[in-house]
Amino acid sequence: MYEKKIPKDLNCGIVVCMEVIGGKWKACLINDINKGIKRPSELHRSHPEASLRVINQQLFELEKHNIIEKKVFPVLPPKVEYSLTETGKTLLPLIDLMLSWGNEYKSRTNISD
């Protein structure tokens, strides 16, 4: 397993927050799961510009940080669903603020995709 040469200073709350939700798709994934998109294929379709590998990696990291919960159903073919944990639900106000700020910033600056 890869170890970073410079350890992270987790004494700063911003660093801790970015460790958990930092990543191009993590905030979007949390928002999608909150809206009811729970299957991996639905999450992948929701963000076609993201690679399957990146989406899966970020789902794994969110699960590792206890933000989402993965439920595997014992059926064939395998069925997996994700849901927010209680800890994950505490991030929803932050995600909503990020969404509001981004929309307002976009409208004021004419930023494009």
Secondary structure, DSSP 8 states (H G I E B T S, - for coil): ----SS---TTSHHHHHHHHH-STTHHHHHHHHHHT--SHHHHHHH-TTS-HHHHHHHHHHHHHTTSEEEEEESSSS-EEEEEE-HHHHTTHHHHHHHHHHHHHHHHHHT---
